[in-house]
């Protein structure tokens, strides 16, 4: 078991019903009315709720960034890549995945998971090594969206890209020196978007195995966008193109 903390992560974990939840702990006193929604969701799910002090919750999680809410939960339910690919093939919508090449900051992982969930992406693929895991901190950064996303761990991202291509998907890497801007590239079909790590971007071998590289037009002296900001822009341009294609196909 591990501790999930924060209002939205715990509430969304209860809603998603993808983890086993062994207990919810809520802070008494100021703001308790807002936390009643969590208490009601927990009771409907048959999960025990205990009202304790904020200091007790701090002692449990080890910091004060918990919003007077935490829960004892099973580990994040990662899935196998093949399971994720099989499920995307069954969807009525073109396959749409987010691949992260050594993104190590849980805040960035959380922000990208929130974007992916809101846009309707079908899953996230993460290398097991040198990457931020789908931790409690990442779930907090995602405002609980990570609890609804399907995440596949892979040993080798390049091998995963090969498998993804075999399933009929295009793989688009993100880099400031892209072949096309995101407004010129076709991002409307079955697609995997690859976002590079915070410091070095796409690794050379990962970049080599992309079908094409897209860039985000920029002006001004700042070198590049934050990884999560770049992901949000690219994903939503792809979302826009997919909506247009759907309307024209109707």
Secondary structure, 3 states (H helix, E strand, C coil): CEEEECHHHHHHHHHHCCCCEEEEEEECCCCHHHHHHHHHHHHHCCCCEEEECHHHHHHHHCCCCCCCEEEEECCCCCECHHHHHHHHHHCCCCCEEEEEECCCCHHHHHHHHHHHHHHCCCEEEEECCCCCCCCHHHHHHCCCHHHCCCEEEECCHHHHHHHHHHCCCEEEEECCCCCEECCCCCCCCCEEEEEEECCCECCHHHHHCCCEEEECCCCCCCCCCCHHHHHHHHHHHHHHHHHHHHHHHC
